[in-house]
Amino acid sequence: MLNQLFKYLKKPDLYVQSTSKFWDDEHISKGMLEAHLNPKREAASRCHDFIDKSVEWIAKIAPSSTYKNVLDLGCGPGLYAERLYKKGYEITGIDFSKRSINYARKKASEKNQDINYIYKNYMDINYKNEFELVILIYCDFGVLSDISRQVLLKKVYDSLKPGGKFIFDVFTLKEFEKKKESSTWYVSEKGGFWKPDKHICFESHFIYGGDVRLDQYVIIDKDEKVGVIRNWFKSYTKDTIIAEVKKAGFNKVDIYSDVTGKLYSDQSKTMCIVVEKTATSAIR
């Protein structure tokens, strides 16, 4: 076990993936759902008052009268989907947490809301000209590798009808400019976020090239099994994100500071990007 542990504690190569489940882990998903549903906690989702403002802004720049069919990627327990449904949109929500999807379906059934929730990895979507609006919110885009981001952009592009919009957000370099590499560890005697029983967690933070960061958690459970969870984060400048979306065929790009439509500032720690599949770009 020690050799395996020493191997995992080293700084991994860029975008090496986890060895353990995260979003769909039976225990971790409980804590994630609790975080989603806490209205004041910004963890799995943003605070609910921010989500309310986001939905108001989305409905303003992409009204349901024109952008009726919405694809919500990484929808979680339906915090955006439910609010958008009330604004008159037809929603398809996709998430890779079975617990969150089951919760969302239950709430939709209780409220008689016709929302299509799908338990699926959104990297596996294959829609063709079906939606007027696609959203991916809370900086999920930046957790993907370089290749996966381009694959996803292509899939989103294909899923949109001509004139459709894709709204998503990313971290800027400001978010990580004061972050440094570090390592620590702790023992959780009675269980915690990662495991229901006693475990040890080795937590490390690594920086790659100034614009990519890794939060790595090496966890040893009560049976001395070692698992690794890696959460990657890529940060952007206006130029780098514009270049990335244009590479995927999106020619019309608007940038804001966040998903409430706040004007862009160089001091902002996030950027909201609104791209459109124009009639011209659709003929590729």
N, C-alpha and C positions, 0 to 999 in steps of 0.2 A: 504493500500500500504506500509506503514512503516514497518509493521511486515514482509511482503514479502521481503522488501529491507534489513532489518536487517538479515534475514535468509540467503540471498544471499551474504552478505558482510562477513560472517564467512568463515574461511578456510574450504573448502569442503573436503570430503573424497577422497581418491586417485581415479582418473579416473572417477569421476562423470562428466557426459556429459553436453554440453550446453543445454539451453532451447530455443535458437534462431538459425536460419540458419546462416551460415557463407559463405562457398564457393558458395552456390547457392542462396544467398539473392539477390533480384533484385537490391538494391542500392549498397551493399558492393561489389558485383561482378564487378561493373563498375570500382571502385577504384582498385580492384585486377587486372583486365585486363590492366588498364593503367600502373600499376607497372610491370606486366609481360613484356609489350612492351617497357618500358623505357630501352634503351640499357646500360645505366650507373648506373642504380639503382638496388641494391641488396635487393630485398624485396620479392615479390611473386616468382620471379625467380632470379637466379644468373645473374651477369652482362653478357652481350652477348659475350664479348670477352672471358670470362671464358667458356661459353657454346661452343664456337668455338673450344677451346682447348680440352674440354671434348670429343667432337665428333671425333676429330682427334685421340685422344688416344683410344677411344672405337673402332674405325675402325682399329686400330693397333692390339689390343689384341683380338678382335672378328671380323675379317674381314667379309664383306658381302658375300664373296665367300663360306664361311663355315657356318656363322651364319646369314642366309638370313632373316628369319622371326623374327621380333622384336615386343615385347609387351611393350609399353611405358605406365607405370602406373602413373596417375597424370600428364598427358601430357600437361595440361593447353591449351594455344593457339597454341601449336605445335612447340615450339621453338627447341626442340631436334628432334622431328619427321620430320620436314621439312629438317633439316640439314642431318639427317641420310638417308632420302629418296634420297637426292642428291648423297649420297655415295653408292647407289645401294641396299639398304635394302628395304624389304617389311614391312610396318609399320601398326600396329594396336595401336591406342592411345585411352586411356580411362581416362575420367575425370568427376568429379561430379559437375562441373560448366557449366551449359547450355550456359552461355554467352561465355565462353572460347571455348567450343566445336563448337558453331555456328561460331565464328570468325575463328577458325582453318579450318572448312569445307569450309567457303567462300574463304579463302586464297588458299586452295588446289585446289578449283574449278577454281579460277582465273589463277593459275599457271599450270593447267592441271596435278596436282600431284595426283596419285592414292593412297591416304592414307585413311585408314579406321578409322575414328574418331567415338567413341561411347560415348554417354552421359550416364554415369553409375557410381555407387559407385564401386571402384575396389575391395572392400571387397566382392562383389557379383560375381566375376568371377568364372567360372567353366570349364576351358579349360583342355584338356587331351592330353599331348604329341604333342602340336601344334607349339611351338616356340623354336628357337635355342638361343634366347637372350631375357631376360626381364630386364628392367631398372626401377628404382624408385629413382629419384634424387632430391636433396635439402632437405635431412634429414626428409622426410615424414615418414619414417619407425618409427622413435622415437615418433611420435605424438600418436601412437596407444597404447592401454592398453596391459598389459602382455598377456591376452588371445587373443586379436585381432592380435597381432604380430605373435603368433604361428599359428593362423588360416591362416593369409596371407602367411606365409612361406610355409605352406602345400599347399595352392592353387598355389603359384608360382612353387613349386617343381613339382606338378602334371602337370602344364601347359608346363613345359620344356620337350623337347626330351632328351634322354640320351646323355650326352656330352654338353648339353646346359648350358648357364651361366646366373647368376643373378647378376647384378651390382647395388649396392645401397650405400648410405652414411648415416652416423649418426654423432651426436655430441659426442665429448669426454668430460671427466670431466673437461678438461681445459677451455672449453667454459663457464662453470658456476661457476668455483671455487671462483671467486670474487663477485658473485652475492649475494645479501641479500634480505630478505623479505621486502616488502615495499607496501605502499598504498597511493594513491592520487586521486584527482577528479578534474573535470573541466566542465565548461558549454560551449557548442558550440552554439552560438547565431544564426548563419545562416546555420547550418548544417555542416556536415563534413564527415569523412570516414564512420562512423557508421550509420548515418541517414541523409536524405536530408534536414530535418528541425531541429529546435532547439531541443537540447537534453542535458542531463547530463550524464557523464560517470564516473564511479568509477573504477579505474584501480588498480589492486592488483597483486603482484608477490609473489608466495608461493614456498617453497622448501620442498621436501619430501625425507627424507633418504639420501640426498646428491647427488642422481643421477637422480632425477625427479624434474622438475620445472613446474609450472603452471603460465601462464599469463591469468588473469581473467578480463573480462570487464563486469560490470553491468551497463546497459544502460536504462535510463528513457526517453521515447520519449515525444513529445508535448501533447500526450493524457494521460500521466502519466502511461503508460504501462511499466512494467519492464521486461527486457530480459537479459539473461546471455550468454556470449560467453567465452568458456574455451579452450585455446590452451595448450595442454600438450607437454612436451619435455622430453624424456629420454636420458641420456648420458651414454657412454660406455667406458670400457677399452677393450684392445685386448682380454683378457681372457673372459670377459662377452659376447662379441658379438660372439666370436668363439663358446662358449658353446651354445648360442642360435641357431645359424644356424645348428650346428651339431645335436642338438635335433630334428631338422626338417628333418634330413637325408642328409644334405650336408656335405660331408667328405673332399672335397678339398677346401681350403680357402686361399685366398691371400688378404693382407691388404696394403693399401696405405694411404697417408695423405689426398688426395682429389681425385676428379673425373677427374683429368688430369694426374693421374699416378705418382704424386710426391711421393718420397720415404717416408715411414712412419717415423714420429718423435714423441717422447713423448711430444713435445711442441705443436703439432698440435691440433687445436680446432675441427677438423673433422677427420673422418676415412672413406675411401672408401673400401667397401668389395666386393670382386669378388668371388663368390662361383660357383661350378660346380656340376651338377647332373651327377656323374660318372656312368659308366655302372654297377659297383658293387653296388653303393648306390641305383640305380634305381630298383634293385630286392629286394624290401623290403617286 
